[in-house]
Amino acid sequence: MPNTWLGHSLDLDIMAQGISSEQAVAALMEVLSETIAFRLTQGLPPIKWSPAPDEVWKGAESSIGQALDRNPPVSPHNGDRTVISDVYLRGICRAFGIDFETFKSKL
């Protein structure tokens, strides 16, 4: 497919595509937002850390010419799965560049 760009959340190994880099990133933000909202409605932790394989990280690092931080941008939620505070959700949204109010409207 010509002019296809991919957005890849290496921390979660989730991908999306678009016809421009901006559209690929926007699609990725939507997928992340929908995934987090779905997990919350199912009583699951908002995110499941499942990083991309090491060779994918190495490829990304090679393409930008520097090492990437492989630590999760937000700590896993280890408390009661049925109660997750707005503070924690705001942190997740901030870490992934998701608008909090738009995200909350999905819940």
Residue pairs with C-beta under 8 A, 6 or more apart in sequence:
3 19
3 20
4 17
4 18
4 19
5 17
5 18
5 19
5 20
5 21
5 23
5 24
6 15
6 16
6 17
6 24
7 15
7 16
7 17
7 18
7 21
7 24
7 25
7 27
7 28
8 14
8 15
8 28
8 52
8 56
8 60
9 15
9 28
9 32
9 96
10 51
10 52
10 56
10 57
10 60
10 68
11 49
11 51
11 52
11 72
11 73
12 32
12 35
12 47
12 48
12 49
12 50
12 51
13 50
13 51
13 52
13 53
13 56
14 28
14 31
14 32
14 35
15 28
15 31
16 24
16 27
16 28
16 30
16 31
17 24
17 27
18 24
18 25
18 26
18 27
29 96
29 97
29 98
32 96
32 98
33 98
33 102
33 103
33 106
34 106
35 47
36 46
36 47
36 92
36 98
36 103
37 103
37 106
37 107
39 45
39 46
39 47
39 48
40 46
40 84
40 107
41 107
43 81
43 82
44 81
45 76
45 77
45 81
45 84
46 77
46 84
46 88
46 89
46 92
47 74
47 76
47 77
47 92
49 72
49 76
51 57
51 70
57 68
57 70
60 68
61 67
61 68
73 95
73 96
74 88
74 91
74 92
74 95
77 84
77 88
89 100
89 103
89 104
90 100
92 98
93 99
93 100
93 103
94 100
